[in-house]
Amino acid sequence: MIFKMRKAYRFELITFCMIIIFFAGFPAVNVHGLGISNCYSPLNKKRPFRLKTRYIILHTTEGALEGSLRKVCRYGETHYFVTPAGKVYRIIDRRRIATHTGRSMWNGQTTLDNISIGIEVVGFHDKDITDDQYAALRELLQQLKKIYHIKDKNILTHSMVAYGRPNIFHPQKHRGRKKCGMIFAHPDVRRRLGLSAGPKRDPDVAARRLVVADQELHRFLYKPPKVLAALNESTAQAGNRSMIIAQGNNAWRIARDKYDDSSTLYIYPNGTRLRGNEIREWNNMPVGTRVLFLDEEREQEFEGFLEIGKDGNSVQDLAGNLYADATTIYFFPSGLIRTGAEMKKSASLRKLLKAPPKGTRVLVGYLYGGYVQKGRPASRIAGKKWKYPSTFYRLPNGRILSGDEIEDKSIPLNTLIFMMK
């Protein structure tokens, strides 16, 4: 895992989260008719202020209260957190950036963390929330709508805005990376939250910026079943099969972007155990293979480099149809660093692109900012985004840090900067 924490810091963070969980049983401070408590993440004061706020993004934790609260506190992944009892906690100051959407796009705008407020609701994407959560979330939304003048059509679900990079299952950028919060797209749920119906279509799919990778999710978001109970019935029928490889249920449908990650474990019917980064034949996965997640999933985790000969044998395997794009960056064993767009323009580099040597590393979905030099600090290269959590730094020793962890004056010369597209 790229983000390393000192033992003292881990102890302080765990203690902090346990205090939050302990006090979850106590009455919260009442503000404008809504009980809200301040349980700020240790990262809160490090986060920069947003320049504008256009959207509210609704999430479901996909896990229980204690673990979910600990996770969002640790990584500063939401602004508000709503418990099953209807208690609301502030995790990141609503004026600052929280890392809640990860790779995201809506109507052509990317990296929505920079222009949105995130609300995590304890629950699951395919289960209705509690009456207490409805009451608290309705009041919270009304307050935020008034403060930021946000229209109902701009209150979206994480599943609507998340998108995935090209991979072996989907050669194009695609919608369907997350099911998170999809319950909040249903008209009945929105009505109970005091909201009008959501968007009727996906603007990025309509404009062919993205393709649909999960047709069932797409239908639910934009043509939901008339009766919400139908969702619960279909979910109950699926049961635990959703975590088992079967016909129509491949590794991507189960693990999404984490399908080839080292933190995803595959247990074959014969007992063989392989991690996602150890598997090469994805189209021949044995039916009955179980899938387990070993680590908690982060929304804004740096995806790292893909490698020729390890993660695929061609640039198309690693980057899909974005292999020659300006947002795909190649690091060759010789030390040469070029974007896909630069390589496409040069005859000699096109040959290298066609047959890259083993060990060539590829970074997909980031803009190349260049090296930090004297008179060219990070703040000049990345502007106001130099401190954004979605901006990453590769130090000369190979270590990678995020905007959360970096200090402008202590960045070594020849550090490379990458900004999420």
C-alpha positions as a Markdown table, in Angstrom:
| # | Residue | x | y | z |
|---|---|---|---|---|
| 1 | Met | 0.0 | 0.0 | 0.0 |
| 2 | Ile | 1.4 | 3.4 | -1.1 |
| 3 | Phe | 0.2 | 5.5 | 1.8 |
| 4 | Lys | 2.3 | 4.6 | 4.8 |
| 5 | Met | 1.5 | 5.9 | 8.3 |
| 6 | Arg | 3.8 | 6.2 | 11.3 |
| 7 | Lys | 2.9 | 3.9 | 14.2 |
| 8 | Ala | 2.2 | 6.8 | 16.4 |
| 9 | Tyr | -0.1 | 8.3 | 13.9 |
| 10 | Arg | -1.9 | 5.0 | 13.4 |
| 11 | Phe | -2.4 | 4.8 | 17.2 |
| 12 | Glu | -3.7 | 8.3 | 17.4 |
| 13 | Leu | -6.1 | 7.7 | 14.5 |
| 14 | Ile | -7.5 | 4.5 | 15.9 |
| 15 | Thr | -7.9 | 6.1 | 19.3 |
| 16 | Phe | -9.7 | 9.0 | 17.6 |
| 17 | Cys | -12.1 | 6.8 | 15.7 |
| 18 | Met | -12.9 | 4.7 | 18.8 |
| 19 | Ile | -13.8 | 7.9 | 20.6 |
| 20 | Ile | -16.1 | 8.8 | 17.8 |
| 21 | Ile | -17.8 | 5.4 | 17.9 |
| 22 | Phe | -18.1 | 5.6 | 21.7 |
| 23 | Phe | -19.9 | 8.9 | 21.5 |
| 24 | Ala | -22.1 | 7.8 | 18.7 |
| 25 | Gly | -24.5 | 6.7 | 21.4 |
| 26 | Phe | -24.8 | 10.2 | 22.8 |
| 27 | Pro | -27.1 | 13.0 | 21.7 |
| 28 | Ala | -25.7 | 15.2 | 18.9 |
| 29 | Val | -25.7 | 19.0 | 18.9 |
| 30 | Asn | -28.9 | 20.3 | 17.4 |
| 31 | Val | -28.4 | 22.7 | 14.5 |
| 32 | His | -31.4 | 24.1 | 12.6 |
| 33 | Gly | -33.5 | 21.1 | 13.6 |
| 34 | Leu | -30.9 | 18.6 | 12.6 |
| 35 | Gly | -28.6 | 16.8 | 15.1 |
| 36 | Ile | -25.0 | 17.2 | 13.8 |
| 37 | Ser | -21.8 | 16.4 | 15.7 |
| 38 | Asn | -18.3 | 17.4 | 14.7 |
| 39 | Cys | -16.1 | 14.3 | 14.2 |
| 40 | Tyr | -13.5 | 15.8 | 11.9 |
| 41 | Ser | -10.9 | 13.6 | 10.1 |
| 42 | Pro | -7.3 | 14.2 | 11.1 |
| 43 | Leu | -6.9 | 15.3 | 7.4 |
| 44 | Asn | -9.5 | 18.0 | 7.6 |
| 45 | Lys | -7.2 | 21.0 | 8.1 |
| 46 | Lys | -4.9 | 19.8 | 5.3 |
| 47 | Arg | -7.6 | 19.8 | 2.7 |
| 48 | Pro | -7.8 | 22.8 | 0.4 |
| 49 | Phe | -11.0 | 24.8 | 0.1 |
| 50 | Arg | -13.2 | 24.2 | -3.0 |
| 51 | Leu | -13.4 | 27.0 | -5.5 |
| 52 | Lys | -17.0 | 26.2 | -6.3 |
| 53 | Thr | -19.8 | 23.7 | -5.4 |
| 54 | Arg | -22.1 | 22.3 | -8.1 |
| 55 | Tyr | -23.1 | 18.9 | -7.0 |
| 56 | Ile | -24.1 | 16.8 | -4.0 |
| 57 | Ile | -23.1 | 13.1 | -4.3 |
| 58 | Leu | -24.9 | 10.5 | -2.3 |
| 59 | His | -23.1 | 7.3 | -1.2 |
| 60 | Thr | -23.8 | 4.1 | 0.7 |
| 61 | Thr | -21.1 | 2.7 | 2.9 |
| 62 | Glu | -21.5 | -0.9 | 1.8 |
| 63 | Gly | -20.6 | -1.9 | 5.3 |
| 64 | Ala | -21.4 | -1.6 | 9.0 |
| 65 | Leu | -21.3 | 1.6 | 11.1 |
| 66 | Glu | -18.1 | 1.2 | 13.0 |
| 67 | Gly | -15.8 | 0.1 | 10.1 |
| 68 | Ser | -17.3 | 2.6 | 7.7 |
| 69 | Leu | -16.9 | 5.5 | 10.2 |
| 70 | Arg | -13.3 | 4.5 | 10.9 |
| 71 | Lys | -12.5 | 4.4 | 7.2 |
| 72 | Val | -14.0 | 7.7 | 6.1 |
| 73 | Cys | -12.3 | 9.4 | 9.1 |
| 74 | Arg | -8.9 | 7.9 | 8.3 |
| 75 | Tyr | -8.9 | 9.0 | 4.7 |
| 76 | Gly | -11.2 | 12.0 | 4.8 |
| 77 | Glu | -13.6 | 10.5 | 2.3 |
| 78 | Thr | -16.8 | 12.4 | 3.0 |
| 79 | His | -18.2 | 15.6 | 4.4 |
| 80 | Tyr | -21.2 | 14.1 | 6.2 |
| 81 | Phe | -21.9 | 10.7 | 7.6 |
| 82 | Val | -25.4 | 9.5 | 8.5 |
| 83 | Thr | -25.9 | 6.6 | 10.9 |
| 84 | Pro | -28.9 | 4.2 | 10.9 |
| 85 | Ala | -30.2 | 6.1 | 14.0 |
| 86 | Gly | -30.3 | 9.3 | 11.9 |
| 87 | Lys | -27.3 | 11.0 | 13.6 |
| 88 | Val | -25.1 | 13.1 | 11.4 |
| 89 | Tyr | -21.3 | 13.6 | 11.7 |
| 90 | Arg | -19.1 | 16.1 | 10.0 |
| 91 | Ile | -16.0 | 14.4 | 8.7 |
| 92 | Ile | -14.5 | 17.1 | 6.5 |
| 93 | Asp | -15.5 | 20.8 | 6.6 |
| 94 | Arg | -18.2 | 21.2 | 3.9 |
| 95 | Arg | -16.1 | 24.0 | 2.4 |
| 96 | Arg | -13.1 | 21.8 | 1.9 |
| 97 | Ile | -12.4 | 18.9 | -0.5 |
| 98 | Ala | -13.2 | 15.4 | 0.6 |
| 99 | Thr | -12.0 | 12.4 | -1.5 |
| 100 | His | -15.4 | 10.8 | -2.0 |
| 101 | Thr | -15.8 | 10.2 | -5.8 |
| 102 | Gly | -12.4 | 9.0 | -7.0 |
| 103 | Arg | -12.3 | 8.8 | -10.8 |
| 104 | Ser | -15.5 | 10.6 | -11.7 |
| 105 | Met | -17.2 | 12.5 | -14.5 |
| 106 | Trp | -20.5 | 14.2 | -15.1 |
| 107 | Asn | -21.4 | 16.2 | -18.2 |
| 108 | Gly | -17.8 | 16.3 | -19.2 |
| 109 | Gln | -16.5 | 17.6 | -15.9 |
| 110 | Thr | -14.0 | 15.2 | -14.2 |
| 111 | Thr | -12.6 | 14.8 | -10.7 |
| 112 | Leu | -15.9 | 15.8 | -9.0 |
| 113 | Asp | -14.3 | 15.9 | -5.6 |
| 114 | Asn | -13.2 | 19.4 | -6.5 |
| 115 | Ile | -16.7 | 20.7 | -7.0 |
| 116 | Ser | -19.0 | 18.6 | -4.9 |
| 117 | Ile | -20.2 | 17.7 | -1.4 |
| 118 | Gly | -20.2 | 14.0 | -0.4 |
| 119 | Ile | -22.7 | 12.4 | 2.0 |
| 120 | Glu | -22.1 | 8.8 | 3.2 |
| 121 | Val | -25.2 | 6.9 | 4.4 |
| 122 | Val | -24.6 | 3.7 | 6.4 |
| 123 | Gly | -26.3 | 1.0 | 4.3 |
| 124 | Phe | -26.1 | -0.8 | 1.0 |
| 125 | His | -26.7 | 0.2 | -2.6 |
| 126 | Asp | -29.6 | -2.2 | -3.0 |
| 127 | Lys | -31.3 | -1.8 | 0.4 |
| 128 | Asp | -33.7 | 0.8 | 1.6 |
| 129 | Ile | -32.5 | 3.1 | 4.4 |
| 130 | Thr | -34.1 | 3.6 | 7.8 |
| 131 | Asp | -36.9 | 6.1 | 8.6 |
| 132 | Asp | -34.4 | 8.0 | 10.8 |
| 133 | Gln | -32.0 | 8.2 | 8.0 |
| 134 | Tyr | -34.7 | 9.5 | 5.7 |
| 135 | Ala | -35.6 | 12.3 | 8.2 |
| 136 | Ala | -32.0 | 13.3 | 8.8 |
| 137 | Leu | -30.9 | 13.2 | 5.1 |
| 138 | Arg | -33.9 | 15.1 | 4.0 |
| 139 | Glu | -33.1 | 18.0 | 6.4 |
| 140 | Leu | -29.4 | 17.9 | 5.6 |
| 141 | Leu | -30.1 | 18.1 | 1.9 |
| 142 | Gln | -32.5 | 21.0 | 2.3 |
| 143 | Gln | -29.8 | 23.0 | 4.2 |
| 144 | Leu | -27.1 | 22.3 | 1.7 |
| 145 | Lys | -29.4 | 23.1 | -1.3 |
| 146 | Lys | -30.1 | 26.5 | 0.3 |
| 147 | Ile | -26.5 | 27.3 | 1.1 |
| 148 | Tyr | -25.1 | 26.3 | -2.3 |
| 149 | His | -28.2 | 26.9 | -4.5 |
| 150 | Ile | -28.0 | 23.4 | -5.8 |
| 151 | Lys | -30.9 | 22.1 | -7.9 |
| 152 | Asp | -32.4 | 18.7 | -7.4 |
| 153 | Lys | -31.1 | 17.5 | -10.8 |
| 154 | Asn | -27.6 | 18.0 | -9.5 |
| 155 | Ile | -28.0 | 15.8 | -6.5 |
| 156 | Leu | -26.6 | 12.5 | -7.9 |
| 157 | Thr | -25.5 | 9.1 | -6.8 |
| 158 | His | -21.9 | 7.9 | -6.7 |
| 159 | Ser | -22.9 | 5.2 | -9.2 |
| 160 | Met | -24.0 | 7.9 | -11.7 |
| 161 | Val | -20.7 | 9.7 | -11.7 |
| 162 | Ala | -18.0 | 7.1 | -11.1 |
| 163 | Tyr | -16.3 | 5.7 | -14.2 |
| 164 | Gly | -13.6 | 3.1 | -15.0 |
| 165 | Arg | -10.4 | 3.2 | -17.1 |
| 166 | Pro | -10.1 | 0.8 | -20.0 |
| 167 | Asn | -9.2 | -2.8 | -19.1 |
| 168 | Ile | -9.2 | -6.3 | -20.4 |
| 169 | Phe | -13.0 | -6.6 | -20.0 |
| 170 | His | -13.9 | -3.1 | -21.3 |
| 171 | Pro | -11.5 | -1.5 | -23.8 |
| 172 | Gln | -13.1 | 1.9 | -23.4 |
| 173 | Lys | -13.6 | 4.3 | -20.6 |
| 174 | His | -16.9 | 3.0 | -19.1 |
| 175 | Arg | -19.7 | 3.7 | -16.6 |
| 176 | Gly | -20.4 | 1.1 | -14.0 |
| 177 | Arg | -17.3 | 1.3 | -11.8 |
| 178 | Lys | -19.5 | 1.7 | -8.7 |
| 179 | Lys | -23.0 | 0.7 | -7.6 |
| 180 | Cys | -22.6 | 2.9 | -4.5 |
| 181 | Gly | -25.7 | 4.9 | -3.6 |
| 182 | Met | -27.8 | 3.7 | -6.5 |
| 183 | Ile | -30.9 | 3.3 | -4.3 |
| 184 | Phe | -31.0 | 7.2 | -4.2 |
| 185 | Ala | -31.8 | 7.2 | -7.9 |
| 186 | His | -35.2 | 5.6 | -7.3 |
| 187 | Pro | -38.1 | 8.1 | -7.6 |
| 188 | Asp | -39.8 | 6.8 | -4.4 |
| 189 | Val | -36.6 | 7.3 | -2.4 |
| 190 | Arg | -36.0 | 10.8 | -3.9 |
| 191 | Arg | -39.6 | 11.7 | -3.1 |
| 192 | Arg | -39.2 | 10.8 | 0.5 |
| 193 | Leu | -36.0 | 12.9 | 0.6 |
| 194 | Gly | -37.9 | 16.0 | -0.7 |
| 195 | Leu | -36.3 | 15.7 | -4.1 |
| 196 | Ser | -37.7 | 15.7 | -7.6 |
| 197 | Ala | -36.8 | 12.9 | -10.0 |
| 198 | Gly | -33.2 | 12.6 | -11.0 |
| 199 | Pro | -31.6 | 12.9 | -14.4 |
| 200 | Lys | -33.3 | 10.9 | -17.2 |
| 201 | Arg | -30.1 | 10.0 | -19.0 |
| 202 | Asp | -26.3 | 9.8 | -18.6 |
| 203 | Pro | -24.9 | 12.9 | -20.4 |
| 204 | Asp | -21.4 | 11.3 | -20.8 |
| 205 | Val | -22.8 | 8.2 | -22.4 |
| 206 | Ala | -25.0 | 10.2 | -24.6 |
| 207 | Ala | -22.0 | 12.3 | -25.7 |
| 208 | Arg | -20.0 | 9.0 | -26.2 |
| 209 | Arg | -17.4 | 10.1 | -23.7 |
| 210 | Leu | -18.1 | 6.8 | -21.9 |
| 211 | Val | -19.8 | 3.5 | -22.7 |
| 212 | Val | -22.1 | 1.5 | -20.5 |
| 213 | Ala | -20.4 | -1.5 | -18.9 |
| 214 | Asp | -23.2 | -2.5 | -16.5 |
| 215 | Gln | -26.6 | -2.5 | -18.3 |
| 216 | Glu | -28.6 | -3.5 | -15.3 |
| 217 | Leu | -27.2 | -0.7 | -13.2 |
| 218 | His | -27.8 | 1.7 | -16.1 |
| 219 | Arg | -31.4 | 0.7 | -16.4 |
| 220 | Phe | -32.0 | 1.1 | -12.6 |
| 221 | Leu | -30.5 | 4.6 | -12.6 |
| 222 | Tyr | -32.4 | 6.0 | -15.5 |
| 223 | Lys | -35.4 | 3.6 | -15.9 |
| 224 | Pro | -35.9 | 2.3 | -12.3 |
| 225 | Pro | -38.5 | -0.4 | -11.5 |
| 226 | Lys | -41.9 | 1.2 | -10.5 |
| 227 | Val | -41.9 | -0.7 | -7.2 |
| 228 | Leu | -38.8 | -0.4 | -5.0 |
| 229 | Ala | -39.5 | -3.8 | -3.4 |
| 230 | Ala | -38.6 | -5.4 | -6.8 |
| 231 | Leu | -35.0 | -4.5 | -6.2 |
| 232 | Asn | -34.9 | -6.1 | -2.7 |
| 233 | Glu | -36.5 | -9.3 | -4.2 |
| 234 | Ser | -34.0 | -9.6 | -7.0 |
| 235 | Thr | -31.1 | -9.0 | -4.5 |
| 236 | Ala | -32.4 | -11.7 | -2.1 |
| 237 | Gln | -32.5 | -14.2 | -5.0 |
| 238 | Ala | -28.9 | -13.4 | -5.9 |
| 239 | Gly | -27.7 | -14.1 | -2.4 |
| 240 | Asn | -24.0 | -14.8 | -1.9 |
| 241 | Arg | -23.6 | -15.8 | -5.5 |
| 242 | Ser | -22.6 | -12.2 | -6.3 |
| 243 | Met | -19.1 | -13.0 | -4.9 |
| 244 | Ile | -18.7 | -16.2 | -6.9 |
| 245 | Ile | -17.5 | -16.5 | -10.5 |
| 246 | Ala | -20.3 | -17.8 | -12.7 |
| 247 | Gln | -21.8 | -17.4 | -16.1 |
| 248 | Gly | -22.5 | -13.7 | -16.5 |
| 249 | Asn | -20.7 | -12.9 | -13.3 |
| 250 | Asn | -17.0 | -12.4 | -14.1 |
| 251 | Ala | -14.2 | -10.9 | -12.1 |
| 252 | Trp | -14.9 | -7.3 | -13.2 |
| 253 | Arg | -18.6 | -7.5 | -12.3 |
| 254 | Ile | -17.7 | -8.7 | -8.8 |
| 255 | Ala | -14.6 | -6.6 | -8.0 |
| 256 | Arg | -14.9 | -3.8 | -10.6 |
| 257 | Asp | -11.6 | -1.9 | -10.9 |
| 258 | Lys | -10.1 | -3.9 | -8.1 |
| 259 | Tyr | -10.3 | -7.2 | -10.1 |
| 260 | Asp | -6.6 | -7.3 | -10.8 |
| 261 | Asp | -5.4 | -5.7 | -7.6 |
| 262 | Ser | -3.2 | -7.5 | -5.1 |
| 263 | Ser | -5.8 | -6.9 | -2.3 |
| 264 | Thr | -8.3 | -9.0 | -4.2 |
| 265 | Leu | -8.1 | -12.8 | -3.5 |
| 266 | Tyr | -9.4 | -15.5 | -5.8 |
| 267 | Ile | -10.0 | -18.9 | -4.3 |
| 268 | Tyr | -10.4 | -21.5 | -7.0 |
| 269 | Pro | -12.6 | -24.6 | -6.6 |
| 270 | Asn | -9.5 | -26.8 | -6.4 |
| 271 | Gly | -8.2 | -24.7 | -3.5 |
| 272 | Thr | -5.7 | -22.6 | -5.4 |
| 273 | Arg | -5.4 | -19.1 | -4.0 |
| 274 | Leu | -4.2 | -16.2 | -6.2 |
| 275 | Arg | -4.3 | -12.5 | -5.9 |
| 276 | Gly | -5.6 | -10.3 | -8.6 |
| 277 | Asn | -2.1 | -9.2 | -9.7 |
| 278 | Glu | -1.0 | -12.8 | -10.1 |
| 279 | Ile | -3.7 | -13.8 | -12.7 |
| 280 | Arg | -3.2 | -13.6 | -16.4 |
| 281 | Glu | -6.0 | -15.7 | -18.0 |
| 282 | Trp | -9.1 | -13.7 | -17.0 |
| 283 | Asn | -11.3 | -15.2 | -19.6 |
| 284 | Asn | -10.7 | -18.7 | -18.3 |
| 285 | Met | -11.5 | -18.2 | -14.6 |
| 286 | Pro | -13.1 | -21.5 | -13.2 |
| 287 | Val | -16.8 | -21.3 | -12.4 |
| 288 | Gly | -17.2 | -21.4 | -8.7 |
| 289 | Thr | -14.1 | -19.3 | -7.9 |
| 290 | Arg | -14.8 | -17.2 | -4.8 |
| 291 | Val | -13.7 | -13.6 | -4.5 |
| 292 | Leu | -12.5 | -11.9 | -1.3 |
| 293 | Phe | -11.3 | -8.4 | -0.6 |
| 294 | Leu | -8.4 | -8.3 | 1.8 |
| 295 | Asp | -8.2 | -4.5 | 2.4 |
| 296 | Glu | -10.7 | -1.7 | 2.7 |
| 297 | Glu | -11.3 | 0.0 | -0.5 |
| 298 | Arg | -10.4 | 3.7 | -0.9 |
| 299 | Glu | -12.1 | 6.1 | -3.2 |
| 300 | Gln | -9.1 | 8.2 | -4.1 |
| 301 | Glu | -6.3 | 5.7 | -4.0 |
| 302 | Phe | -3.4 | 6.1 | -6.5 |
| 303 | Glu | -3.8 | 3.2 | -8.9 |
| 304 | Gly | -0.2 | 2.9 | -9.6 |
| 305 | Phe | 1.7 | 1.8 | -12.6 |
| 306 | Leu | 0.8 | -1.0 | -15.0 |
| 307 | Glu | 3.7 | -3.0 | -16.5 |
| 308 | Ile | 4.2 | -4.6 | -19.8 |
| 309 | Gly | 4.9 | -8.3 | -19.3 |
| 310 | Lys | 3.2 | -8.3 | -15.9 |
| 311 | Asp | -0.2 | -6.7 | -16.3 |
| 312 | Gly | -0.5 | -7.3 | -20.0 |
| 313 | Asn | 1.6 | -7.9 | -23.2 |
| 314 | Ser | 0.6 | -4.8 | -25.2 |
| 315 | Val | -0.3 | -1.2 | -24.7 |
| 316 | Gln | -3.9 | -2.0 | -25.6 |
| 317 | Asp | -4.0 | -4.6 | -22.8 |
| 318 | Leu | -3.0 | -1.9 | -20.3 |
| 319 | Ala | -4.8 | 1.2 | -21.6 |
| 320 | Gly | -7.5 | 0.0 | -24.0 |
| 321 | Asn | -8.2 | 2.5 | -26.7 |
| 322 | Leu | -6.5 | 5.3 | -24.7 |
| 323 | Tyr | -3.1 | 3.8 | -25.4 |
| 324 | Ala | -2.2 | 6.8 | -27.6 |
| 325 | Asp | -3.9 | 9.4 | -25.5 |
| 326 | Ala | -2.4 | 12.4 | -23.7 |
| 327 | Thr | -3.6 | 11.0 | -20.4 |
| 328 | Thr | -1.6 | 7.8 | -20.8 |
| 329 | Ile | 2.0 | 8.1 | -19.8 |
| 330 | Tyr | 4.8 | 5.7 | -20.6 |
| 331 | Phe | 7.9 | 5.1 | -18.5 |
| 332 | Phe | 10.4 | 3.1 | -20.5 |
| 333 | Pro | 13.3 | 1.1 | -19.0 |
| 334 | Ser | 15.8 | 3.4 | -20.8 |
| 335 | Gly | 14.5 | 6.3 | -18.7 |
| 336 | Leu | 12.4 | 7.8 | -21.6 |
| 337 | Ile | 9.1 | 9.3 | -20.4 |
| 338 | Arg | 6.4 | 10.2 | -23.0 |
| 339 | Thr | 2.7 | 10.5 | -23.3 |
| 340 | Gly | 0.8 | 8.3 | -25.7 |
| 341 | Ala | -0.2 | 11.4 | -27.8 |
| 342 | Glu | 3.5 | 12.4 | -28.1 |
| 343 | Met | 4.5 | 8.9 | -29.2 |
| 344 | Lys | 1.8 | 8.7 | -31.8 |
| 345 | Lys | 3.2 | 11.8 | -33.6 |
| 346 | Ser | 6.7 | 10.3 | -34.0 |
| 347 | Ala | 7.5 | 7.5 | -36.5 |
| 348 | Ser | 10.3 | 6.1 | -34.3 |
| 349 | Leu | 8.3 | 6.3 | -31.2 |
| 350 | Arg | 5.3 | 4.7 | -32.9 |
| 351 | Lys | 7.4 | 1.6 | -33.4 |
| 352 | Leu | 8.2 | 1.7 | -29.7 |
| 353 | Leu | 4.5 | 2.0 | -28.9 |
| 354 | Lys | 3.7 | -0.9 | -31.1 |
| 355 | Ala | 6.2 | -3.2 | -29.4 |
| 356 | Pro | 7.3 | -1.8 | -26.0 |
| 357 | Pro | 10.0 | -3.7 | -24.1 |
| 358 | Lys | 9.1 | -5.7 | -21.0 |
| 359 | Gly | 9.3 | -3.6 | -17.9 |
| 360 | Thr | 7.7 | -0.5 | -19.6 |
| 361 | Arg | 5.4 | 1.0 | -17.1 |
| 362 | Val | 2.1 | 2.8 | -18.0 |
| 363 | Leu | 0.1 | 5.3 | -16.0 |
| 364 | Val | -3.5 | 5.8 | -17.3 |
| 365 | Gly | -5.9 | 8.7 | -16.6 |
| 366 | Tyr | -3.4 | 11.3 | -15.4 |
| 367 | Leu | -1.9 | 14.5 | -16.8 |
| 368 | Tyr | 1.9 | 14.8 | -16.8 |
| 369 | Gly | 3.0 | 17.9 | -15.0 |
| 370 | Gly | 6.7 | 17.5 | -15.3 |
| 371 | Tyr | 9.6 | 17.8 | -12.9 |
| 372 | Val | 10.0 | 20.1 | -9.9 |
| 373 | Gln | 13.0 | 22.4 | -10.5 |
| 374 | Lys | 14.5 | 25.5 | -9.1 |
| 375 | Gly | 12.2 | 28.3 | -10.0 |
| 376 | Arg | 9.5 | 25.8 | -10.9 |
| 377 | Pro | 7.9 | 24.6 | -7.7 |
| 378 | Ala | 4.8 | 22.3 | -7.4 |
| 379 | Ser | 2.5 | 25.3 | -7.0 |
| 380 | Arg | 3.6 | 26.7 | -10.3 |
| 381 | Ile | 3.3 | 23.3 | -12.1 |
| 382 | Ala | -0.1 | 22.3 | -10.7 |
| 383 | Gly | -1.5 | 25.7 | -9.7 |
| 384 | Lys | -4.1 | 25.6 | -7.0 |
| 385 | Lys | -4.3 | 21.8 | -7.5 |
| 386 | Trp | -0.8 | 21.2 | -6.1 |
| 387 | Lys | -2.3 | 20.4 | -2.7 |
| 388 | Tyr | -5.3 | 18.5 | -4.0 |
| 389 | Pro | -5.6 | 14.9 | -2.7 |
| 390 | Ser | -5.9 | 13.8 | -6.3 |
| 391 | Thr | -2.5 | 15.2 | -7.3 |
| 392 | Phe | 0.4 | 12.8 | -6.9 |
| 393 | Tyr | 4.1 | 13.1 | -6.5 |
| 394 | Arg | 6.8 | 10.6 | -7.5 |
| 395 | Leu | 9.9 | 11.4 | -5.6 |
| 396 | Pro | 13.4 | 10.7 | -7.0 |
| 397 | Asn | 13.6 | 7.7 | -4.6 |
| 398 | Gly | 10.4 | 6.2 | -6.2 |
| 399 | Arg | 8.1 | 7.0 | -3.3 |
| 400 | Ile | 4.7 | 8.3 | -4.2 |
| 401 | Leu | 2.8 | 10.8 | -2.1 |
| 402 | Ser | -0.5 | 12.6 | -2.4 |
| 403 | Gly | -1.4 | 16.3 | -1.9 |
| 404 | Asp | -2.5 | 15.3 | 1.5 |
| 405 | Glu | 1.0 | 14.3 | 2.5 |
| 406 | Ile | 3.2 | 16.8 | 0.7 |
| 407 | Glu | 4.7 | 20.1 | 1.8 |
| 408 | Asp | 5.6 | 22.5 | -1.0 |
| 409 | Lys | 8.9 | 23.6 | 0.5 |
| 410 | Ser | 10.1 | 20.1 | 1.2 |
| 411 | Ile | 9.5 | 18.6 | -2.3 |
| 412 | Pro | 12.9 | 17.4 | -3.7 |
| 413 | Leu | 14.1 | 18.6 | -7.0 |
| 414 | Asn | 13.3 | 16.2 | -9.9 |
| 415 | Thr | 10.1 | 15.1 | -8.3 |
| 416 | Leu | 7.5 | 14.2 | -11.0 |
| 417 | Ile | 3.9 | 15.5 | -10.7 |
| 418 | Phe | 0.8 | 13.8 | -11.9 |
| 419 | Met | -2.7 | 15.3 | -11.8 |
| 420 | Met | -5.8 | 13.2 | -12.2 |
| 421 | Lys | -7.7 | 13.9 | -15.4 |
